[in-house]
Amino acid sequence: MGAPSVAVVILNWNGKLLLEQFLPSVIGSVYDNLKLVVGDNASTDGSVDFIRVNYPQITIIENDSNYGFAEGYRKILEKVEADYYVLLNSDVEVPTNWIQPVINQMELDPLIAVAQPKIKWQKQKGCFEYAGAAGGYLDLHGYPFCRGRIFDTVEEDNGQYEDAMEVFWASGAALFIKAERWKETGGLDPDFFAHMEEIDLCWRLKNLGYKVVYCPYAEVYHVGGGTLSTNNPYKTYLNFRNNLIILQKNLPLQDAYFRIFVRFFMDFIAWIHFIAEGKMDFAMAVTKAHIYFFKHFWHNANKRTRQQLPYLKHSGVYPSSIVYAYFIRKIKYFSNLTNL
C-alpha cells in the first residue's frame, strides 16, 4: 500500500511577494504522494500569473472573490482530492522533510483528525512563533494560548516541548487534517472570515471524539502577521468577536451561559484598558464585536451540534485563568504553569 496522498494547499490573496520568497521551499518538499495547490482569492497583484510562469507543477484554483481565510479554503478544498489536506500559510518556510513525520504520527491512530508541526519564527528560527508554537491550549474562560507562547511572551526553543501529545487546537498556519474529517464537519466556519476558525474546527472535532495533536518531529518557520498586523483594530474586533462565537457554538449549554458571562466582564476590563491608553479604535472594536455577537446570536446558536462534551474533560484545557496567571502571578512560560 502506497503513502497516503497529501495536498498542501496555500490560500493566496495579493501575496506575490510572499510567494516569491517562500514557494521555493514548498516546491522542495519531499513526500512520495504529494500535490501542491495554490488557491487564489481573486488577487490583483499578478501572483497567479507569477505561479503559472514559474511553477507550472503547482495546481492553481481560483475563487471569484476574496472570501477570507475560512470560506476561501472551503471553496478551494471542494475541488481538491487527497487523503490529507495541509493548510499552509503563504508566509511559511518549510524544510524538505516536514510532511512525513506528521503523517506518520497521524497514521498511528484513526482518532487523530488534526495535527500541527512545531511552528517557529522565520525571522529568528531559535524562537517559537506566536501563531501555534508547540500546540494550542484554551484556559478556563476560553482564552487561547500556546505551549511556547502566552499572550505576547514567546519562548526560545530549547527542546522543552519535544513530546508528541494531544493539544486543544492546531494552528491554521500549518494545519494537517484528514480529508474525511474535514468533509464530516464541513471544514472551517465561513462566518469567522479570519482568526480562530481553526480553534472552532478543532473544538467541533473534539466534541465528536477525535483528537488534535502536536508533532515535534517536524518544524516550519512562520513569518506571522502577513495579513493583519497585531496593531490593527480590525484584528482586535475579529479576535474578540470570534472568541465569543466559539464559546457559544461548542460549550455545553450551562457552561456556555457561565463562561460567556465571565468573558463579557473580562472584555469590559479590556475595553476600559483601551480607553485608559487612548486607544479608542481598539475600544470601539470590542464594542463592535459584542454588537455583532448579539445581532447574530440565534444564527450562531443554530450551529450548535447535539454533542457538546464537558469542557474540562477535553485535553488541552488549562483549568485556571491564563489572564490571572500571566498578569497577576507573572507566569510567562507555559512550562511554569501548574494544574496541567
N, C-alpha and C positions, 0 to 999 in steps of 0.2 A: 504494500500500500504506500503510495507516494505521500509527500508532505502536504498538509492542508494548504489550500490556496489562500493567499493573503493579498488584499488590496490596500495599499497605502494611498489614502485619499487626502489631498491638500485642498482646502477651500480657499479660494483667492478672491480678493476684491481690491483692485488697483494696487497690487503688491509686486509690481515688476522688479523693483529694486531688491526686495527680499528674495524673490525667486532667482534673480541673477546671483545672489550671494549664497543661497542655501540649497538650491536644486542640485548642484554638482555632488554634494554629499549624499543626497537621497538617491540619485542615479547610481552611486557606488554601493548601495545596499546589497548585501549578499544573502540570498534566500532562494531555495530551489523552485518555489512555485509562487512567483511574485508578479503582481500587476501594479503599475504606478498610474495614478489618476490625479488630474487637477480638475476640480470643479470650480467653475468661474461664476461669480455673482454679478454678471453684466459689467465687467471692468471697462474703463475708458482710457486706460493708460498704455495700451499696446501690449499688455502682458500675455494675452492669448496668442498674438502673432509671434511674440518672442519665443514662446514654448514650441509652437509649430515649426519654426525655423531651426531652433537649436536643439530641441529634444523630441524628435519625431516618434521616439519609443514611448512617450507618455500619452496616455489617452486623455483627451480633453472633453469634458461635458459642460455645456454652457446653460446657465439659468437665464431667463429673460429679464430678470430684475435683481436688485440686491435684496435678498431675503434674510440677511443676517446670518449668524452662525448656525442657529438651530434649524430653521426652515431651509436654509441653503443646503445643509448636509442632508436633510431628509429628502429633498428633491433629487440631489445628486445620487444618493445611495439607492434610490429606487431603480437606477439604471446600472448598478454595479453588481456583478455576481462573484461571490467568493465565500469561503468558509469563515474567514475572519476579515473584519474591517479594521483599519488603523486610521483614526482621525488624527492627522498631523498638522500642526500649525505651520504656516509658511515661513515663520521666523525661527525654525528649529534646525540645528545642525546635527547630523547623526553620524556615528562611526559605521564601519562596514557591517559588523555583526551585531546589530541591535535588535533584530527581529526574532531570530531563532530562540534565544534564551527565554523570551516572554512566551512565545508559542509553546515551547517545551513545558513551561510551568502551567499554562492553561490546559494543556492536553492531559495533565495528570489527574484532573478532577472535573467530571462533567458538570458539576455545580458552579464552577468558576465561569462567570459571564463576562467580566471586565477585568482588565489589568493595566497597569502603567509601569514603565521602567523608572529608574532613578532619573529625576529631572534636575539638571544643574544649569548654572548661569553661563550663557555663551560668552559673556564678556569677562568672566572670571571663573574659570572652569573648576576651581577648587571649592567653589561655594554651591550650595543648593540654590534653586531658583524659586521665586515667590509662588508661582502657579503650579503647585504639585509636589515639589521637593521629593520626599520619600513616602508619599501616600497621604491621603486626606482624612481628617477627622472632623467630627462635629462635637461641640460641647453640650452641656445640659440644656442650654437655651437655643441650640441650633446654629451657633456661630461656627463657621468653617475655619480650620487652620490645618497645618501640615506637620508631619514629622520632619523636622528641619526648618520650619518657618512658622513662627507665631506672630501674628499681625505684621509689623514691618521689620522684625528681627529675623534675619536669615542666617543660618549656621554655615560654617565651613564643613565640608565633608571630610571627616577624619576616620571614616569606617565605622561610625557609631550606629548606622542603620543598614547593616549588611544582612539582615534577616528577612527572608521572604515571609510575608504574613498577610493576613486579611486586614483590610482597612475599610473605611466607610465609603470613600469616594476616590475616583481616579481623575486625574487632570485631563481636560479636553485638549491640552497642548500636545499630548501623545497618548491617545486612548485606544487600547486594543479591546475589541468587543467581538464576541461570536455573532456572526451574521444572523443566526437563528434567534438569538436573544434580542437583537435589535428589532427584528421583524415582529417578535412576540409582543414587545412593549410599544411598538410604533416609533421607536427612536426618541430623539430629542423633542421636547415640547416647543413648538414654534412660537408660542406666545412669550417666551422668555427673550427672544431676539438675540441676546448675548448675555453672558455671565450667569453662572450657577446652574445652567441647564444640564451640565454633566452630573452635578450633585443630585439633581432631581431624577435623572435617568438611573443613576446607581441606586438611589433610595427605592425607586419603584422595583428594581430588580431584587434588591434585598428583601423587600416585602413579599416577593414571590418565592423566596427561599434560596436565591442564588448568592454567589459570593463575588466580592470585589477584592483583588489582591494587588500587592506591590511586589515587583520583581527587581531585586537589587543587582541581578547578574547582567543587566544591560543598562546603559545610560545614554541620555540625549542631552543636548545643550540648547536651551531656550533663551532667546533674547528677552521676550516679555514686553508687554505694553505696546505691541506693534500696531494695535488697532485703536485703543483708547488709553490715554495717559491716566495715571493714578490721580493726577490733578484736574481731571475732567469732571465737572459736576454731573454730567450725564452718566458716567460710570458709577458715581455715588448713588444716583437715582436707581439705576438697574440693580445694584447690589442690595440696597435696602428693599426695593420692591420685590425682587426675585427671592430674597431670603424669606420674606413673609409667605410668598406663594408656595415654596417648597414645604414649609411647615403645614400650611393648610391642606395641601394635597396628600401628604404622606403620613402624618401623625394619626394615631388613633384619636377618636373624637374628643374624649376627655382630656387627653394630653394636649391636643391642639388648642382647646379653649385656654388652658393654663399657660402654655408656653407662648402663644401669640400675645396674650395679655402682658406677660412679662416683657416680651420683645417690644411692645408699644411703649412701655415705660422706659426701657433702655434706649430706644430710638429717640424718645423725648430728651433724655440726658444728652445724647449725641447732638440733637438739634440745638439745645442750649449751648453746648460747647462750640458749635459752629458760629452761633450768634456772637458769643463772647470773643471769638477770634476774628470777628468781622468778615467771616466767610458766608455772606448772605446767599450766594448762589448755591452753596452746599446745603445750607439750611432749607432753602426752597426745594432742593432736590429731595430731601427727606419728606417734606410736606407733600410733594407731588407723588412720591412713592406710596404714601398712605392713602391719598385720594384715589389713586389707581386701584389699590388693593380693595377698598370698599366698593368702588364703582363696578369692579369685575368680580365681586365676592361670589356670586352664585355661579357665574361662568366657571370659575376655578373649582368651586365646591363640587360641581358636576363631574370633574375629572377624578375625584377620589375613587380609588378602587375598593372592592369589597374587603380585601385582605390588608389590614393595617397591623403589622406586628408591633408589640410593645417597644417603644423607642430605646429604652435602656438595655434591651436584650440584644440589640444589634452590635456586632463587632465594629470597633472604630468610633465608639461614643465615649467621650470623656465625661464622667458623671458629676462634674462640678462646673463652675463658671470659669471659662478661659479669660474672660474680661477681668474678673477678680484676681485670678492667678497672675496675670500679666501686669496689670496696672497697680494693684494693691500689694500683692505679695512679691512683685518684681521678679517673677519667674520668666525668664526669657527663652529658655531652651526646652524643647519637648522632653528630652531625656531627664529633666529635673522635675517633671510633673509626677505627682503621686496619684494613687487610685486608678491607675490604668489597667 
